[in-house]
Amino acid sequence: MTSGFRSRRGASSRLLDLVAGGQLVPLATPALFLEHEDVLKRPEQREVSGLTLEQVDIALAALAAAMEPVEVHFAWRPQLADPDDEMVLDAAVNGRADALVTHNLADFAGAAPRFGLALLRPGELLEEMKR
């Protein structure tokens, strides 16, 4: 998510375009969405993205409308070395995601297969979608 906001040229940004076009549906728990909001509104993130707080709010509202909300019925914690990543895994597992898409493959490599999740980088998902 953050990568897509930071650069309009990469695969992450293209995935956000697909979300906006209804071709891809991201999953998020309320906690995960609020974490995205916190990160995207940080001054250092906005400096890189060039977005104002108002623009971030508009983008987040559009993203929220396109997302499928996930209720966590069961938390399988701990599964990951970084406790901050657990909410991402919670959303993917409880939302029955087809894939967990991240640049951070190493941190999810052990857990994703246990839950039948494909683990892909943004560019890899784009390639999969072309097939």
C-alpha positions, 0 to 999 in steps of 0.5 A: 500500500505504502509503496503505491502511494510513494511512487506512481511508477511501480507495480504497487501503484499499478495494483492500486489502479486496478483496485480503483478500477474494480479489477482487484479487491484488497482485504483489510481489518479495521486495525490494518486499515487504521495502520495504513492511514497512520503510515500514509499520513506521516509527514515523511510519507507525505513528503515523498508522495507529494500528497496533502492530508486532504488528498490522503483522506480522499484516497483512503476513502476511495480505498475503503469503498473498494476494500472487502472488510474482514472480521478477525474470528481467530488470531493465529498468533504468534506466527511471524517474527515481527508482531507488527506484521501479524495484522496483515496475516490476520486479514489474509487468513480470516478473509480467505485471501487468494494471495498475500502481496508484499515486498516483505516476502522473507517475513511471511515466507514461513507462515503463508504456506501453512495457511495456503496463501500464495506469497507474491510481490506486487510485480508477480501478482501483475504477471499472474493477472496477465495469464 
